[in-house]
Amino acid sequence: MKRNILRASLLMTSVAAAWAGMTLPAMAQSFPGIGTVMTYNANEGTDFLQVVGAQTLSQFMLGVGQVLTQVQGTNPPERMQAVAREILEAQPELVSLQEVDQWSTGSFDPIAGTCGTTTLQYDMLQELLGALAAQGGHYEVAVQVTQNAFPPTPGLIPPASYSCVAVTDYNVILARTDLPSWIFQWSNPESGQFENELVLQTPLGPFPYPRAWASVDGQFFGHSFHYIDTHLESFDANVRELQGDELRAGPANSPLPVIIAMDSNAQAFPLPQDPTYLDFMSAGYNDVWSKIFPQRAGVTCCQDEADNNPVSQLYQRIDLVLTHGSVSPWGAVLVGADARSRLADGLWPSDHAGLVAGVIVNSN
């Protein structure tokens, strides 16, 4: 009997916190409550446009050098400290992360045309986990899936500095570890890559550019749901739409209520809405932000890729929490979206804002 009273009390506290949060949608500190999920693109530091458009080998190598310089300028370790703070202000039970990368560099022999051994330069996941722990957080990696990986690739930093660069891009689901199992628990980690993928054509040959998904089964107060993190294609709208089809037919085809917290790259605001977003709406999914704030833009993307623009450049809503089945939203808030989020040196935590959503799962 006491447990049932405590459950009801916690749930009422969650709902009350949600309503308090909705009056100030930019302030995550008023938001925490049980039944909270989050999606945050942590920004790998580049969009690779410098190499995607290269037509010659020299352009490509200069592009690789520019990518490395740009990533270094975004200071991933410092930004992961800031992302950790944003997560801990909201205290979600599950966190979807995208663009959580490992960057490695090594020497390049321009005569032989070969790369030497590379050394890890940035490990964004470990930097984030360390920051979460240092700031009093209790999170573990539930799923980590490789989205795409580029082997050591030669780059040129003018006037004549050669380096090889390797990168592995991950999607990650984090789960809280400090709650009793009758309040929150997770199980059944799964992951995979989409069959439909973009292939980048470069002077060094074709580079596959796959996208991935990860999932767990969760429970809030004993009510089960299926939770998914993904990052759909950004460069090609047709590939993105096919990946959305795959997601609904495969990982999201569950008898449980479904929660997808993702960087969809599918514009929900402003108009016109992206076909991939409309496909989800036509398939019966609900958009938590638009349910809670039907008249608010809720833009989540994108700051300058260098993360150093002095005035926010967020202009579109592509980071989404979508639900299907017996799930009701009770709140939504953006984090890392305004000038108060910027670091002392002027960097934003990411080129995206994070989206936090509160949900009540209504069935077992």
C-alpha positions as CSV (number, residue, x, y, z in Angstrom):
1,M,0.0,0.0,0.0
2,K,2.8,2.4,0.9
3,R,4.5,1.7,-2.5
4,N,1.3,2.5,-4.4
5,I,1.0,5.8,-2.5
6,L,4.6,6.6,-3.2
7,R,4.1,5.8,-6.9
8,A,1.1,8.1,-7.1
9,S,3.0,10.8,-5.3
10,L,5.9,10.6,-7.6
11,L,3.7,10.7,-10.7
12,M,1.8,13.7,-9.4
13,T,5.2,15.4,-8.8
14,S,6.2,14.6,-12.3
15,V,3.1,16.1,-13.8
16,A,3.3,19.2,-11.6
17,A,6.9,19.7,-12.7
18,A,5.9,19.3,-16.3
19,W,3.2,22.0,-16.0
20,A,5.7,24.3,-14.3
21,G,8.2,23.6,-17.1
22,M,5.7,24.5,-19.8
23,T,5.3,28.0,-18.5
24,L,9.0,28.6,-19.1
25,P,9.9,26.3,-22.0
26,A,13.5,27.4,-22.3
27,M,14.4,26.6,-18.7
28,A,15.2,22.9,-18.2
29,Q,15.8,23.4,-14.4
30,S,12.1,23.5,-13.9
31,F,11.5,20.3,-15.9
32,P,12.7,17.1,-14.2
33,G,10.1,14.4,-13.5
34,I,9.8,10.7,-14.0
35,G,8.9,9.7,-17.5
36,T,11.4,11.9,-19.3
37,V,13.4,11.3,-22.5
38,M,15.8,13.4,-24.4
39,T,17.4,13.7,-27.8
40,Y,20.6,15.7,-28.4
41,N,22.8,15.8,-31.5
42,A,26.2,16.5,-29.8
43,N,27.8,17.8,-33.1
44,E,30.9,15.9,-34.3
45,G,32.3,19.3,-35.3
46,T,31.8,19.2,-39.1
47,D,29.3,18.5,-41.8
48,F,32.0,17.3,-44.2
49,L,30.9,19.7,-46.9
50,Q,34.5,20.5,-47.5
51,V,35.1,17.0,-48.8
52,V,31.7,16.2,-50.2
53,G,32.1,18.8,-52.9
54,A,35.7,18.0,-53.8
55,Q,36.3,17.3,-57.5
56,T,40.1,16.7,-57.5
57,L,42.5,14.9,-55.2
58,S,44.1,18.2,-54.1
59,Q,40.7,19.7,-53.3
60,F,39.8,16.5,-51.3
61,M,43.0,16.6,-49.3
62,L,42.6,20.3,-48.5
63,G,39.0,19.5,-47.5
64,V,40.1,16.8,-45.1
65,G,42.6,19.3,-43.6
66,Q,39.8,21.9,-43.2
67,V,37.5,19.3,-41.6
68,L,40.2,18.5,-39.0
69,T,40.9,22.2,-38.3
70,Q,37.2,22.8,-37.9
71,V,36.7,19.9,-35.4
72,Q,39.7,21.1,-33.3
73,G,38.2,24.6,-33.2
74,T,34.9,23.3,-31.7
75,N,36.8,21.9,-28.7
76,P,34.8,18.7,-28.2
77,P,36.0,18.0,-24.6
78,E,34.9,21.4,-23.5
79,R,31.5,21.1,-25.3
80,M,30.9,17.6,-23.8
81,Q,31.2,19.3,-20.3
82,A,28.4,21.6,-21.4
83,V,26.3,18.9,-22.9
84,A,26.6,17.0,-19.6
85,R,25.3,20.0,-17.7
86,E,22.3,20.2,-20.0
87,I,21.5,16.5,-19.5
88,L,21.8,16.8,-15.8
89,E,19.5,19.8,-15.6
90,A,16.8,17.8,-17.2
91,Q,17.6,14.4,-15.7
92,P,16.0,12.2,-18.4
93,E,15.8,8.5,-17.8
94,L,16.8,7.8,-21.4
95,V,19.0,10.0,-23.7
96,S,19.3,9.6,-27.4
97,L,22.7,11.0,-28.7
98,Q,23.8,11.5,-32.2
99,E,27.2,12.5,-33.7
100,V,29.2,11.2,-30.7
101,D,32.5,10.6,-32.4
102,Q,36.0,9.2,-32.0
103,W,38.6,11.3,-34.0
104,S,42.1,10.0,-34.6
105,T,45.0,11.5,-36.4
106,G,48.4,10.3,-37.6
107,S,51.2,11.0,-40.0
108,F,51.1,10.9,-43.8
109,D,54.0,10.1,-46.1
110,P,53.3,12.2,-49.3
111,I,56.0,10.3,-51.2
112,A,54.6,6.8,-50.5
113,G,51.1,8.1,-50.3
114,T,50.4,6.1,-47.1
115,C,49.1,6.8,-43.6
116,G,51.0,5.8,-40.5
117,T,49.6,4.7,-37.2
118,T,46.8,7.0,-35.8
119,T,46.4,8.2,-32.3
120,L,43.0,8.9,-30.6
121,Q,42.5,12.6,-30.4
122,Y,38.9,13.0,-29.2
123,D,36.6,10.4,-27.7
124,M,33.4,12.3,-27.3
125,L,31.5,9.5,-25.5
126,Q,34.1,9.0,-22.9
127,E,34.5,12.7,-22.5
128,L,30.7,13.0,-21.9
129,L,30.5,10.1,-19.6
130,G,33.4,11.5,-17.5
131,A,31.7,14.9,-17.4
132,L,28.4,13.3,-16.3
133,A,30.1,11.4,-13.5
134,A,32.1,14.4,-12.4
135,Q,29.0,16.5,-12.2
136,G,27.1,13.9,-10.1
137,G,25.2,12.1,-12.8
138,H,24.4,8.4,-12.9
139,Y,24.2,7.2,-16.5
140,E,25.4,4.1,-18.4
141,V,25.6,3.2,-22.0
142,A,22.6,1.1,-22.9
143,V,23.5,0.9,-26.7
144,Q,26.3,2.2,-28.8
145,V,26.0,1.7,-32.5
146,T,28.5,2.7,-35.3
147,Q,26.7,4.9,-37.8
148,N,29.6,5.4,-40.2
149,A,33.4,5.1,-40.1
150,F,36.1,6.6,-42.3
151,P,39.5,5.0,-42.3
152,P,42.7,7.0,-42.1
153,T,42.5,9.5,-44.9
154,P,45.2,12.0,-46.0
155,G,44.6,15.7,-45.5
156,L,46.6,18.8,-46.1
157,I,46.7,21.9,-43.9
158,P,48.4,24.8,-45.8
159,P,51.1,25.5,-46.5
160,A,52.5,22.0,-46.3
161,S,51.4,20.2,-43.1
162,Y,50.1,16.6,-43.9
163,S,48.0,14.5,-41.6
164,C,45.8,11.5,-41.7
165,V,42.4,11.7,-40.2
166,A,40.1,8.8,-39.1
167,V,36.6,9.2,-37.6
168,T,33.9,6.8,-36.3
169,D,30.5,8.3,-35.8
170,Y,28.2,6.7,-33.2
171,N,24.6,6.9,-32.1
172,V,24.3,6.2,-28.3
173,I,21.5,5.6,-25.9
174,L,22.2,6.5,-22.2
175,A,20.1,5.2,-19.4
176,R,19.9,6.4,-15.8
177,T,21.1,4.0,-13.1
178,D,20.0,5.7,-9.9
179,L,16.3,4.9,-9.9
180,P,14.7,1.7,-8.4
181,S,13.5,-0.7,-11.0
182,W,9.8,-0.3,-10.2
183,I,10.2,3.4,-11.3
184,F,12.4,2.9,-14.3
185,Q,14.2,0.0,-15.9
186,W,15.4,-0.9,-19.4
187,S,16.4,-4.1,-21.3
188,N,16.7,-5.7,-24.7
189,P,19.4,-3.5,-26.4
190,E,19.3,-3.8,-30.2
191,S,20.9,-1.8,-33.0
192,G,21.5,-1.9,-36.8
193,Q,22.2,0.1,-39.9
194,F,19.6,1.0,-42.6
195,E,19.8,-0.9,-45.9
196,N,19.2,2.4,-47.7
197,E,22.3,4.5,-47.5
198,L,24.0,7.3,-49.3
199,V,27.3,6.7,-51.1
200,L,29.6,9.7,-51.4
201,Q,31.6,9.9,-54.6
202,T,35.1,11.2,-53.9
203,P,38.4,11.5,-55.8
204,L,39.6,8.5,-53.7
205,G,36.6,6.4,-54.8
206,P,33.1,5.8,-53.3
207,F,32.6,6.2,-49.6
208,P,29.5,4.5,-48.2
209,Y,27.7,6.8,-45.7
210,P,25.3,4.6,-43.7
211,R,22.9,5.6,-41.0
212,A,22.0,3.6,-37.9
213,W,19.4,3.0,-35.2
214,A,19.5,1.8,-31.7
215,S,16.7,0.7,-29.3
216,V,15.8,-0.6,-25.9
217,D,12.7,-1.7,-24.1
218,G,11.9,0.4,-21.1
219,Q,9.4,0.6,-18.3
220,F,8.1,3.7,-16.4
221,F,6.2,2.5,-13.2
222,G,5.9,-1.0,-14.7
223,H,4.4,0.3,-18.0
224,S,6.4,-1.0,-20.9
225,F,7.4,0.8,-24.1
226,H,9.9,0.5,-27.0
227,Y,12.4,3.3,-27.3
228,I,14.4,4.2,-30.4
229,D,17.3,6.5,-31.2
230,T,18.3,7.3,-34.8
231,H,19.8,9.9,-37.1
232,L,18.3,9.9,-40.6
233,E,20.1,11.0,-43.8
234,S,20.7,14.7,-44.2
235,F,22.2,15.0,-47.7
236,D,19.5,13.1,-49.7
237,A,15.8,13.5,-49.1
238,N,14.9,10.3,-51.0
239,V,17.3,8.2,-48.9
240,R,16.0,9.8,-45.8
241,E,12.4,8.9,-46.7
242,L,13.3,5.3,-47.4
243,Q,15.1,5.1,-44.0
244,G,12.0,6.4,-42.3
245,D,10.0,3.6,-44.1
246,E,12.6,1.0,-42.8
247,L,12.3,2.4,-39.3
248,R,8.6,2.1,-39.1
249,A,8.5,-1.3,-40.8
250,G,11.4,-2.7,-38.7
251,P,12.7,-1.4,-35.4
252,A,9.5,0.6,-34.6
253,N,7.1,-2.3,-35.6
254,S,6.5,-3.3,-32.0
255,P,3.5,-4.4,-30.0
256,L,4.6,-2.0,-27.3
257,P,4.0,1.8,-27.3
258,V,6.8,3.4,-29.2
259,I,8.9,6.4,-28.4
260,I,11.4,7.6,-31.1
261,A,13.8,10.3,-29.9
262,M,15.9,11.3,-32.9
263,D,17.6,13.8,-35.2
264,S,15.3,13.2,-38.1
265,N,16.8,15.7,-40.5
266,A,13.2,16.0,-41.6
267,Q,11.8,19.5,-41.2
268,A,8.7,19.8,-39.1
269,F,9.0,23.6,-39.0
270,P,8.9,25.9,-40.9
271,L,6.7,24.9,-43.8
272,P,6.9,23.1,-46.1
273,Q,7.3,20.1,-43.9
274,D,9.6,17.3,-45.1
275,P,8.0,14.3,-46.7
276,T,9.7,12.0,-44.1
277,Y,8.1,13.9,-41.3
278,L,4.7,13.8,-43.1
279,D,5.1,10.0,-43.5
280,F,5.4,9.6,-39.8
281,M,2.3,11.8,-39.2
282,S,0.3,9.8,-41.8
283,A,1.4,6.5,-40.1
284,G,-0.3,7.7,-36.8
285,Y,2.7,9.0,-34.9
286,N,2.3,12.0,-32.6
287,D,4.9,14.8,-32.3
288,V,5.3,15.7,-28.6
289,W,6.4,19.2,-29.2
290,S,3.5,20.1,-31.5
291,K,1.1,18.5,-29.1
292,I,2.4,20.5,-26.1
293,F,3.1,23.8,-28.0
294,P,1.1,23.8,-31.3
295,Q,1.8,27.6,-31.8
296,R,5.5,27.6,-30.9
297,A,8.3,27.0,-33.5
298,G,10.6,24.9,-31.2
299,V,13.5,25.3,-33.6
300,T,16.5,23.0,-32.8
301,C,18.9,23.4,-35.7
302,C,21.4,24.7,-36.6
303,Q,24.1,26.9,-35.2
304,D,27.2,27.5,-37.3
305,E,29.1,24.3,-37.7
306,A,32.0,26.0,-35.9
307,D,29.7,26.5,-32.9
308,N,31.0,30.0,-32.4
309,N,28.3,32.3,-33.8
310,P,27.5,35.1,-31.3
311,V,23.7,35.1,-32.1
312,S,21.7,32.0,-32.3
313,Q,21.0,30.8,-35.9
314,L,18.5,28.0,-35.0
315,Y,15.9,28.2,-37.7
316,Q,14.2,24.7,-38.2
317,R,12.8,21.9,-36.1
318,I,14.3,18.6,-37.0
319,D,15.1,17.0,-33.6
320,L,11.9,15.2,-32.6
321,V,10.3,13.0,-30.0
322,L,7.5,11.0,-31.8
323,T,5.2,8.5,-30.1
324,H,2.9,5.8,-31.3
325,G,0.3,3.9,-29.3
326,S,-0.6,4.4,-25.7
327,V,1.7,7.3,-24.8
328,S,0.6,10.7,-23.7
329,P,2.9,13.8,-23.5
330,W,3.1,15.9,-20.4
331,G,5.8,18.4,-21.2
332,A,8.5,19.5,-23.6
333,V,11.5,21.8,-23.3
334,L,14.5,22.8,-25.3
335,V,18.0,23.0,-23.8
336,G,21.2,24.6,-25.2
337,A,19.0,26.9,-27.3
338,D,19.7,30.4,-26.0
339,A,22.7,32.6,-25.2
340,R,22.8,31.5,-21.6
341,S,24.0,28.1,-22.8
342,R,27.1,29.4,-24.5
343,L,30.5,28.6,-22.9
344,A,32.9,31.3,-21.6
345,D,34.9,31.2,-24.8
346,G,31.7,31.8,-26.9
347,L,31.1,28.2,-28.1
348,W,27.7,26.6,-28.1
349,P,27.4,23.1,-26.5
350,S,26.4,21.9,-30.0
351,D,25.1,23.2,-33.3
352,H,21.7,21.6,-32.2
353,A,19.5,22.3,-29.3
354,G,18.5,19.3,-27.2
355,L,14.8,18.3,-26.9
356,V,13.5,17.0,-23.6
357,A,10.0,15.4,-23.5
358,G,7.9,14.1,-20.7
359,V,5.6,11.2,-21.4
360,I,3.1,8.9,-19.6
361,V,3.0,5.3,-20.9
362,N,-0.6,4.2,-20.5
363,S,-0.4,0.4,-21.0
364,N,1.6,-2.6,-20.1
